[in-house]
Amino acid sequence: MTDPSKIKPTHTQRAACVYIRQSTPGQVEHNRESTARQYALADRAAQLGWPKEQVVVIDEDLGLSGSTTDKRSGFARLTSEVALAHVGIVLGLEVSRLARNNADWYRLLELCGVTDTLIGDNDGVYHPALFNDRLLLGLKGTMSEAELHIIRARLDGGIRNKAARGELRRGLPVGLVWGEQDGEVLFHPDEAVTGAIRTVFERFAEFGSARRVWLWFRSEGLSFPLQTTPAGMPGPIRWVTPTYHALHQILTNPVYAGAYTYGKTRYERYVDEQGVVKKRTRHLPMDQWSVLIRDHHPGFIDWATFEANQARLDSNTRPRPHQAGGAVREGSALLQGMATCGHCGRRLMVHYRGRNSAPGYHCAGKDIVDGRGQYCLNVGGMVIEQAVANAFLEAVTPAAVEATMLSIQQLQANHDAALSQWRLEVERTRYEAERAERRYRAVEPENRLVARGLETEWEKRLHDLAAAETELRRREQQRPNPIGPEQLKRIQMLGSDIRQVWTAPAITDRDRKELLRTLLEEVILNLKRAEGHAHLTLRWRGGAITVLDVPVPRFKPMGPRTDEDTISLLRRLAALYPDEVIAGILNRQGRKTATGERFTANQVGSLRRYRNIPRFQPSADPPIGELVSIRKAAQILGMNTSSIHRWLADGFIAGEQVTPGAPWQIRITDELRASIVQQAPPEYLPMLETTMKLGVSRQTVLQRVKRGELQAVLVRQGRRKGLRIKVVDQQPALFEQLS
């Protein structure tokens, strides 16, 4: 349906753009006939009257989807050329090749109508400025977008329908494979693989921490299976050193609990800060999964165990404010993660003091008291932990013998589990060695190129087999001896006194905390220091409550101290006035000494020397510079009055004040002018780089600048305005003097 009357000389004088696109790289590779048809449109342009040198082929978008313009540089180039009126006709095999999005398609139509540009496809040539042609092109664009939607809906509907029945074959984690029946999931035929997976769940049931399971695998020197092809029949298995991420994925994957899942994630589109449309994957909670079929196939654990494992993993993470929990740590603090503040409800933090690192507890929530931040409570933990341990031992004594026997059985089970894994490892390495031997003996002796490689492989497998057998023999020799009748009797006698077991040197702090958490859920501590005791509320699992009052030492009264505000004021005044003038200023402001008396020059001098505050040294030369107000100084220096006040309070700018409350006076000197610059010299560094180069804190650098030990300038303009400090190579010697 080509109308030659639509093609004018004004069109043929401009370029003819042939736009070529395939949706995916797979289509580019396999659907080559479609690509060839699109390249043939260049000959179609020549037939319509365009010289070959004016035909431009745009094929940068091969392998990209036409649903959006994201990353389609070829379409952006085409649009810009059309907008500049450089194109006479745009040729495409069909509308869907140009765009499958109506927004992009109508934008191109609008530009073609304004710039008098034709559009041609396999059916004919159209002029977007004509109503009928524009209507037909718009209908084609709508059908193209609808076609993409229908195709996606059909595919997605079929996938979801099959997934709802649990028959959609997707990638399975290591240890599980698809069977021959629809939706059939079986255990991996390799016993070593399934044994390693079962060991992960068994050790987690014992340790209760994914990290401890990972450390156990590393300490035992066990390898872990890694499946390179997750879907279909069982792929090749590689045995590697286990990682924490791999073990954590096994513990959190519901497929190991016999459940079939689909739709655990959702793809979303959003606009970033630069206005670019991007995609992201959002992990959904379990109640929002599209498909969750429990007991779909045999699992390594049941669903109840899986939910209990997830709750345990969640409790091992750092707890939120006002919540107890957290994984058991290696420290000696017995109530770590269980103690909460009885005043504000926050979880108590743990600290260690003294040469013996005695544990203590403090509340992280601070209340403002008399202008100072103080902890809700701060108490040593030795007496409190002993009281809690006594209450626990009294509660657990009836079951002490049974707990002791279970702990011994658990120890033997741990060793047997490691031995089982090493026996499977020896069996696997022996098979690999025998297979390498068969391959070596099957090769022709004359083919030395292949024989040498197979011989090296055989030797390597034999070396691995010898190492595995040696390790297995060593571990079998270290296996604990079975318990005899006399030993069992002694254990029962020892178990009747659980306190000896609790204080035994072989019991670690982690073991004690694990035992304590089996019965105790929370310890609420309300410190009453003035009354000399701590009120403990023990909340046991099951809802039982135990109340204890533990005596704690009272605070020793401290001697009188001068207010920190007065000390801060004295530090600023000492740089400007002598002791007698400072005493008069403090008295006029109504400030008192630590004993409640008025200040004198001697008291100011004693306080100044005790706080290591330098004495005022009057200059022998008359003052240089003009004395102006803060507002005038801001105008002269080109700064804000708030900045002048800030630098005045920090001590970088010297000021004078006749009496307290009077306006400050700033002396404008050449040195002050030179310290405020538009751009810092290269040798002057920002504060962060200065602290990193000198190896000191920011406050230490500021103190050096105030005392004149470091040269500093103030950059008042630009994006990185602020203080700049000059650091020389000999500067560390300055800090060695201070230390």
C-alpha positions in Angstrom: 0.0 0.0 0.0 2.7 2.4 -1.0 1.5 5.8 -2.3 4.4 7.4 -4.3 2.7 10.8 -4.1 3.6 11.0 -0.4 7.3 10.9 -1.2 8.4 14.5 -2.1 11.8 15.8 -3.2 12.1 17.4 0.2 12.1 13.9 1.6 14.6 12.3 -0.7 17.0 15.2 -0.1 17.3 14.1 3.5 18.6 10.8 4.9 16.6 7.5 5.1 17.1 5.7 8.5 16.7 2.0 8.6 16.1 0.9 12.3 17.0 -2.7 13.1 16.3 -4.4 16.4 15.9 -7.8 17.9 14.5 -8.3 21.5 17.1 -10.7 22.9 20.6 -11.9 22.1 19.1 -15.3 21.5 16.9 -14.0 18.8 19.9 -12.3 17.2 21.8 -15.6 17.2 19.0 -18.0 16.1 16.4 -15.8 14.2 18.8 -14.7 11.5 16.1 -14.6 8.8 14.3 -11.7 10.6 17.6 -9.8 10.9 18.3 -10.3 7.2 14.8 -9.0 6.3 15.5 -5.9 8.3 18.9 -5.2 6.7 17.1 -5.7 3.3 15.1 -2.5 4.0 18.2 -0.5 2.9 17.4 -1.8 -0.7 13.8 -0.8 -0.2 14.9 2.7 0.5 16.9 2.8 -2.7 13.8 1.6 -4.6 11.7 4.4 -3.1 14.2 7.0 -4.5 16.9 7.5 -1.9 20.5 7.3 -3.0 22.5 4.5 -1.2 24.9 7.1 0.3 21.9 8.7 2.1 20.7 5.5 3.6 21.7 5.2 7.3 21.4 1.8 9.1 20.9 2.0 12.9 21.6 -1.4 14.5 23.0 -0.5 17.9 19.9 -1.9 19.6 20.3 -5.5 18.5 19.5 -7.7 21.5 17.6 -5.1 23.5 13.9 -5.1 24.3 11.6 -2.5 22.8 9.3 -2.2 25.8 11.3 0.9 27.1 13.9 3.3 25.8 16.3 2.3 28.6 19.8 1.6 27.2 18.5 1.9 23.6 21.1 4.3 22.2 20.0 3.6 18.6 16.4 4.7 19.2 17.7 7.8 21.0 19.9 8.6 18.1 17.0 8.1 15.7 14.7 10.4 17.7 17.3 13.1 17.8 18.0 13.0 14.1 14.2 13.2 13.4 13.8 16.1 15.8 16.6 18.0 13.9 14.8 17.4 10.5 17.8 15.4 9.2 15.6 12.3 8.3 13.2 12.1 5.3 11.9 8.6 6.1 12.1 6.0 8.9 12.0 2.4 7.8 11.3 -0.6 10.0 10.1 -4.1 9.4 7.1 -3.4 11.6 6.0 -1.1 14.3 7.1 -3.5 17.1 10.7 -3.1 15.9 10.6 0.6 16.6 8.8 0.5 20.0 6.4 -1.7 22.0 5.6 1.2 24.3 2.9 3.7 23.2 4.6 6.6 25.1 7.8 6.1 23.0 5.8 5.4 19.8 3.6 8.5 20.0 6.5 10.7 20.8 8.2 9.5 17.6 5.0 10.1 15.6 4.7 13.6 17.0 8.2 14.5 16.0 7.7 13.0 12.5 4.5 15.0 12.0 6.3 18.3 13.0 9.4 17.7 10.9 7.6 16.3 7.8 9.2 12.8 8.2 7.7 9.7 6.6 7.4 6.3 8.3 7.6 3.1 6.2 7.1 -0.6 7.2 6.5 -3.8 5.4 3.0 -2.7 4.4 3.5 0.8 3.1 4.6 4.4 3.6 2.7 6.7 6.0 2.8 10.4 6.7 2.2 11.1 10.4 1.0 14.6 9.6 -2.1 13.1 7.8 -5.0 12.2 10.0 -5.7 8.8 8.4 -2.1 7.7 8.4 -1.6 8.9 12.0 -4.8 7.0 13.1 -3.5 3.8 11.4 0.0 4.1 12.9 -1.5 4.7 16.3 -3.6 1.6 16.0 -0.6 -0.4 15.0 1.3 0.9 18.0 -1.5 0.0 20.3 -1.7 -3.5 18.8 2.0 -4.0 19.2 1.9 -3.1 22.9 -1.1 -5.3 23.4 0.6 -8.2 21.7 3.5 -7.9 24.1 1.1 -7.9 27.0 -0.8 -10.9 25.7 2.4 -12.9 25.1 3.6 -12.1 28.6 0.3 -12.9 30.2 0.1 -16.3 28.5 3.6 -17.2 29.5 3.2 -16.0 33.0 -0.2 -17.6 33.4 1.1 -20.9 32.3 4.1 -20.7 34.6 2.0 -19.7 37.6 -0.5 -22.4 36.9 2.1 -25.0 36.8 3.8 -23.6 39.9 0.5 -23.7 41.8 0.5 -27.5 41.3 4.2 -27.7 42.4 5.2 -29.1 39.0 7.3 -26.2 37.7 10.9 -27.3 37.5 13.2 -24.7 38.7 16.7 -24.8 40.2 16.9 -27.0 43.3 19.5 -26.5 46.0 22.3 -28.9 46.5 21.2 -32.2 48.1 17.9 -32.4 46.1 17.2 -33.4 42.5 14.1 -33.7 40.3 12.6 -37.1 39.7 10.9 -38.5 36.6 7.3 -37.8 37.7 5.8 -34.3 37.5 6.8 -32.3 40.6 8.7 -35.2 42.1 11.7 -34.1 44.2 14.2 -36.7 45.5 17.3 -36.7 47.7 20.6 -36.6 45.9 21.8 -40.1 45.1 25.3 -39.3 46.6 25.2 -40.3 50.2 28.1 -37.9 51.0 26.1 -35.0 49.7 23.0 -35.7 51.8 25.1 -36.6 54.8 26.7 -33.1 54.7 23.3 -31.4 54.5 21.9 -33.5 57.4 25.0 -32.6 59.4 24.3 -28.9 59.0 20.8 -29.3 60.6 22.0 -31.6 63.3 24.8 -29.2 64.4 22.5 -26.2 64.3 20.0 -28.0 66.5 23.0 -28.4 69.0 24.7 -25.0 68.6 21.8 -22.8 67.7 24.0 -20.5 65.7 24.8 -20.6 62.0 28.2 -19.1 62.7 29.1 -21.8 65.2 28.0 -24.5 62.6 30.4 -22.9 60.1 33.2 -22.8 62.7 32.6 -26.4 63.5 32.9 -27.4 59.9 36.2 -25.5 59.6 37.6 -26.9 62.8 36.8 -30.4 61.7 38.4 -29.8 58.3 35.2 -31.0 56.5 34.5 -30.1 52.9 31.1 -29.1 51.6 29.3 -30.0 48.3 28.8 -27.3 45.7 26.5 -28.0 42.7 27.3 -26.0 39.6 24.2 -26.9 37.6 21.2 -26.2 39.9 18.3 -27.4 37.6 17.4 -30.7 35.9 19.3 -33.9 36.6 22.0 -33.9 39.3 24.9 -31.9 38.0 28.6 -32.3 38.8 29.4 -31.8 42.5 32.5 -30.0 43.6 33.7 -30.4 47.2 35.0 -27.1 48.5 35.7 -25.4 51.8 32.3 -24.4 53.4 31.4 -20.7 53.6 29.1 -19.0 56.1 26.8 -17.8 53.3 26.4 -21.4 51.9 25.5 -22.8 55.4 23.1 -19.9 56.2 21.3 -20.5 52.9 20.7 -24.1 53.7 19.2 -23.2 57.1 16.9 -20.6 55.6 15.8 -22.4 52.5 12.2 -23.9 52.9 12.9 -26.5 50.2 14.9 -28.5 52.7 11.8 -28.6 54.9 9.8 -30.3 52.1 8.1 -27.2 50.9 7.6 -26.0 47.3 7.8 -22.2 46.9 7.4 -19.8 44.0 7.2 -16.0 43.9 9.4 -15.2 46.9 10.7 -12.1 45.1 9.1 -9.3 43.1 10.6 -7.0 40.4 9.8 -3.4 40.8 10.5 -0.3 38.7 11.5 3.0 40.3 13.0 6.3 39.5 16.4 7.1 41.0 17.7 10.4 42.0 18.9 11.2 38.5 15.5 10.5 37.1 16.5 7.2 35.4 14.0 4.4 35.5 15.6 1.3 37.0 14.6 -2.2 38.2 15.2 -3.8 41.6 14.3 -7.1 43.2 12.4 -7.1 46.5 12.3 -10.1 48.8 8.8 -10.7 50.1 7.7 -12.0 53.5 6.5 -15.6 53.6 2.8 -14.6 53.8 3.1 -12.8 50.4 4.7 -15.7 48.5 2.7 -16.7 45.4 3.0 -20.4 46.1 3.8 -22.2 49.3 3.0 -26.0 49.3 4.1 -27.7 52.5 4.9 -31.4 52.6 5.4 -31.3 48.8 8.3 -33.7 49.0 10.5 -35.5 51.6 12.7 -33.0 53.4 15.7 -33.1 55.6 13.6 -31.5 58.4 9.9 -31.0 59.0 8.1 -27.7 58.7 7.9 -27.1 62.5 11.6 -27.5 62.8 12.1 -25.1 60.0 10.0 -22.4 61.7 11.8 -23.0 64.9 15.2 -22.5 63.1 14.0 -19.3 61.6 12.9 -17.9 64.9 16.3 -18.9 66.4 18.2 -17.2 63.5 16.1 -14.1 63.9 16.9 -14.0 67.7 20.6 -14.3 67.0 20.7 -11.0 65.1 21.3 -7.8 66.9 18.1 -7.0 68.8 16.1 -3.8 68.3 15.8 -1.2 71.0 13.8 -2.3 74.1 14.1 -5.9 73.1 16.2 -8.7 74.5 18.0 -11.4 72.5 21.1 -11.8 70.4 23.5 -14.8 69.8 25.5 -16.2 72.7 29.0 -14.6 72.7 32.3 -15.7 74.1 32.5 -13.2 76.9 32.2 -14.1 80.6 29.1 -11.9 81.1 26.4 -14.5 82.1 23.4 -12.3 81.4 24.5 -11.0 78.0 21.4 -10.5 75.8 19.0 -11.3 78.6 19.4 -8.4 81.1 17.1 -5.4 80.6 16.8 -2.1 82.4 14.0 -1.9 84.9 13.8 1.9 84.5 13.6 2.5 80.7 13.2 -1.1 79.4 16.3 -1.0 77.2 18.6 -4.0 76.8 21.6 -3.7 79.1 25.0 -3.4 77.5 28.0 -5.4 78.8 31.4 -4.0 79.8 34.5 -5.4 81.4 36.7 -3.7 84.0 39.8 -4.3 86.1 42.7 -6.6 85.7 40.5 -9.7 85.8 38.0 -8.2 83.3 35.1 -8.5 85.7 31.8 -8.2 83.8 29.4 -5.3 84.4 26.2 -4.0 83.0 25.0 -0.5 82.0 22.0 1.0 80.3 22.6 2.7 77.0 19.7 5.2 77.5 20.9 8.5 79.0 18.9 10.9 81.0 19.9 14.6 81.2 20.5 15.4 84.9 21.9 18.8 85.8 23.0 19.4 82.3 25.1 16.2 82.1 24.3 12.8 80.5 24.2 9.9 83.0 23.4 6.3 82.6 20.2 4.9 84.0 22.3 2.3 85.8 25.8 1.1 85.9 26.6 -1.8 88.1 29.1 -4.6 88.4 27.8 -8.1 87.5 29.6 -10.5 89.8 27.1 -10.4 92.7 24.1 -10.3 90.3 25.3 -13.1 88.2 25.9 -15.3 91.2 22.4 -14.7 92.5 20.9 -15.6 89.1 23.1 -18.7 88.8 22.0 -19.9 92.2 18.3 -19.5 91.3 18.9 -21.4 88.1 20.8 -24.3 89.8 18.0 -24.6 92.3 15.5 -24.9 89.5 17.5 -27.4 87.4 18.7 -29.7 90.2 15.9 -32.3 89.8 16.9 -32.8 86.1 20.6 -32.6 86.7 21.4 -36.3 86.2 19.4 -36.5 82.9 21.0 -33.3 81.6 24.5 -34.7 82.4 23.8 -37.9 80.5 22.4 -36.0 77.5 25.5 -33.8 77.4 27.7 -36.9 77.3 25.6 -38.4 74.6 25.7 -35.2 72.6 29.5 -35.1 72.8 29.7 -38.6 71.5 27.2 -37.8 68.7 29.3 -34.8 67.6 32.4 -37.0 67.3 30.4 -39.7 65.5 29.0 -37.2 63.0 32.5 -36.0 62.1 33.7 -39.5 61.7 30.8 -40.4 59.5 31.6 -37.5 57.2 35.2 -38.5 57.0 34.3 -42.1 56.2 32.2 -40.8 53.3 35.1 -38.6 52.3 37.4 -41.6 52.1 34.9 -43.5 50.1 34.5 -40.7 47.7 38.2 -40.1 47.2 38.7 -43.9 46.7 36.2 -43.9 44.0 37.9 -40.9 42.3 41.3 -42.7 42.5 39.8 -45.9 41.0 38.1 -44.0 38.2 41.4 -42.1 37.4 43.2 -45.5 37.3 40.7 -47.0 34.9 41.0 -43.9 32.6 44.8 -44.2 32.7 44.8 -47.9 31.9 42.3 -47.5 29.1 44.5 -45.1 27.1 46.8 -46.4 24.4 50.5 -46.6 25.7 51.7 -44.9 22.5 49.5 -41.8 23.1 51.9 -40.3 25.6 50.4 -36.8 25.4 47.2 -38.1 26.9 48.8 -40.7 29.1 51.0 -38.2 30.9 48.0 -36.1 31.9 46.0 -39.1 33.1 49.0 -40.3 35.1 49.3 -37.0 36.8 45.6 -37.0 37.6 45.8 -40.5 39.0 48.8 -39.6 41.3 46.8 -36.6 42.6 43.8 -38.7 43.4 46.0 -41.3 45.2 47.6 -38.5 47.2 44.1 -37.2 48.2 43.1 -40.8 49.2 46.1 -41.2 51.4 45.5 -37.9 53.1 41.9 -38.7 53.8 42.7 -42.2 55.2 45.4 -40.7 57.4 43.0 -38.1 58.8 40.3 -40.8 59.4 42.7 -43.0 61.3 43.8 -40.1 63.5 40.2 -39.1 64.3 39.2 -42.8 65.1 42.1 -42.9 67.6 40.8 -39.7 69.2 37.3 -41.1 69.7 36.3 -41.1 73.3 36.0 -44.4 75.0 32.5 -45.8 75.8 31.2 -45.2 79.3 31.5 -48.2 81.6 29.2 -49.1 84.5 31.6 -47.6 87.1 32.0 -44.4 85.1 28.2 -44.2 84.7 27.8 -44.5 88.4 30.3 -41.7 89.0 28.6 -39.5 86.5 25.3 -40.1 88.2 26.8 -39.1 91.5 28.3 -36.0 89.9 25.1 -35.1 88.2 23.2 -35.1 91.5 25.4 -32.1 92.4 24.9 -29.8 89.4 26.9 -27.1 91.1 30.2 -29.0 90.6 29.4 -29.4 86.9 28.5 -25.7 86.7 31.9 -24.7 88.2 34.0 -27.3 86.4 37.0 -25.9 84.5 35.9 -27.8 81.4 32.6 -25.9 81.2 33.0 -22.7 79.1 31.3 -19.4 79.6 29.4 -20.1 76.4 28.1 -23.4 77.8 26.9 -21.8 80.9 25.0 -19.1 79.0 23.5 -21.8 76.7 22.3 -23.7 79.8 20.9 -20.6 81.3 18.9 -19.7 78.2 17.2 -23.1 78.1 15.1 -22.1 81.1 15.5 -18.3 81.7 14.1 -15.8 79.2 14.8 -12.4 80.7 16.3 -10.7 83.7 14.9 -7.3 84.6 17.3 -5.3 86.7 16.2 -2.3 88.8 19.1 -0.7 90.6 18.4 1.1 93.9 21.8 2.4 94.7 20.7 4.6 97.6 19.0 1.7 99.3 22.0 -0.6 98.7 20.4 -3.3 96.7 19.3 -4.4 93.2 15.8 -5.6 92.5 15.9 -8.6 90.1 12.9 -10.0 88.3 13.6 -13.4 86.6 11.2 -14.3 83.9 11.4 -18.1 83.1 10.2 -19.8 80.0 6.6 -20.7 80.5 5.6 -17.5 82.3 6.9 -18.2 85.9 8.4 -15.1 87.7 11.1 -15.1 90.4 11.9 -11.9 92.4 15.3 -11.4 94.1 16.9 -8.6 96.0 20.7 -8.6 95.7 22.8 -6.2 97.9 25.1 -4.0 95.9 27.7 -1.5 97.3 26.7 2.1 97.6 28.3 5.0 95.8 31.2 6.5 97.7 30.7 10.2 98.1 33.2 12.2 96.0 34.8 15.4 97.1 33.4 18.8 96.0 34.1 19.6 92.4 33.9 22.9 90.4 31.2 23.0 87.8 32.4 22.1 84.3 30.8 25.3 83.0 33.0 27.4 85.3 36.1 25.4 84.2 35.2 26.1 80.5 34.8 29.8 81.2 38.1 29.9 83.1 39.8 28.3 80.2 38.6 31.0 77.8 39.2 33.9 80.2 42.8 32.8 81.1 43.9 33.6 77.6 42.8 37.2 77.9 42.9 38.3 81.6 45.1 37.8 84.7 43.8 35.8 87.8 42.5 38.8 89.7 40.4 40.1 86.8 39.1 36.5 86.2 38.1 36.3 89.9 36.1 39.6 89.6 34.3 38.4 86.5 33.4 35.1 88.1 32.1 36.8 91.2 30.0 39.3 89.2 28.4 36.4 87.4 27.5 34.8 90.8 29.6 31.7 90.4 30.9 29.9 93.4 33.9 27.7 94.2 33.5 24.0 94.9 33.0 24.8 98.6 30.4 27.5 97.9 32.7 30.5 98.5 33.5 33.5 96.3 36.5 33.4 94.0 39.8 35.0 94.8 43.0 35.4 92.7 44.7 32.6 94.7 41.8 30.3 94.2 41.7 31.0 90.5 45.4 30.4 90.2 45.1 27.1 92.1 42.2 25.9 89.9 44.0 27.0 86.8 47.2 25.1 87.7 45.2 22.0 88.7 43.5 22.0 85.3 46.8 22.7 83.4 45.4 26.0 82.1 48.2 28.4 80.9 48.5 31.7 82.7 47.8 35.0 80.9 50.9 36.6 79.6 50.5 40.3 78.7 52.3 41.4 75.6 55.1 43.9 76.0 54.3 45.7 72.7 51.1 47.8 72.4 48.2 46.1 70.7 48.2 46.2 66.9 45.1 46.5 64.8 41.7 48.2 65.0 39.3 47.2 67.7 35.8 46.7 66.2 32.5 45.1 67.0 31.5 41.6 65.8 29.2 43.0 63.2 31.9 45.3 61.8 34.4 42.5 61.9 32.1 40.3 59.9 31.9 43.0 57.2 35.7 43.4 57.1 36.4 39.7 57.0 33.6 38.9 54.6 31.9 36.4 57.0 28.6 36.0 58.9 28.2 37.2 62.5 27.3 33.6 63.5 30.6 32.3 62.1 32.5 35.1 64.1 30.7 34.0 67.3 31.5 30.3 66.6 35.2 30.9 66.0 35.3 33.3 69.0 33.8 30.6 71.2 36.2 28.0 69.9 39.2 30.3 70.5 40.4 30.7 66.9 39.6 34.4 66.9 40.7 36.4 70.0 38.2 38.8 71.4 38.0 41.3 74.2 35.1 42.1 76.6 35.1 44.8 79.2 32.6 43.1 81.5 30.5 40.0 81.3 27.5 40.6 79.1 29.1 43.5 77.3 29.6 43.3 73.5 32.6 41.5 72.3 35.4 43.5 70.5 37.5 42.0 67.8 41.0 43.3 67.0 41.5 43.3 63.2 45.2 42.5 62.6 47.2 41.4 59.5 47.6 38.0 61.1 43.8 37.6 61.4 43.3 38.8 57.8 45.9 36.3 56.6 44.3 33.4 58.4 41.0 33.9 56.5 41.5 33.1 52.8 39.5 32.3 49.7 41.5 29.2 48.8 43.9 27.3 51.0 47.5 26.7 49.8 48.4 23.2 48.7 50.3 22.3 51.9 47.2 23.0 54.0 45.0 19.9 54.5 41.4 19.4 55.5 40.6 18.2 59.0 40.0 14.6 58.0 43.3 14.2 56.2 45.1 16.0 59.0 43.8 13.5 61.6 44.7 10.6 59.4 48.2 11.9 58.7 49.0 12.8 62.3 47.3 9.8 63.8 45.4 11.8 66.4 41.8 12.8 67.0 40.0 15.9 65.7 39.8 17.4 69.2 43.6 17.0 69.6 44.2 18.8 66.3 41.9 21.7 67.4 43.8 22.0 70.7 47.1 22.3 68.8 45.7 25.0 66.6 44.4 27.0 69.6 47.9 26.8 71.3 49.6 27.8 68.1 51.4 24.6 67.6 49.8 24.1 64.2 49.2 26.7 61.6 45.7 26.9 60.3 43.7 29.0 57.8 39.9 29.4 57.4 38.5 28.9 53.8 35.3 31.0 53.8 34.0 30.1 50.3 33.5 27.1 48.1 32.0 23.6 48.6 34.7 22.6 51.1 34.9 25.7 53.1 36.2 25.3 56.7 39.4 24.9 58.6 42.7 23.9 56.8 45.8 22.8 58.8 49.4 22.9 57.7 51.1 19.6 58.4 54.8 19.2 57.9 57.0 16.1 57.9 58.6 17.0 61.2 55.2 17.4 62.9 55.1 14.0 64.7 58.0 15.1 66.9 55.7 17.7 68.4 53.3 15.0 69.6 56.1 12.9 71.0 56.9 15.8 73.3 53.3 15.9 74.6 53.3 12.1 75.2 
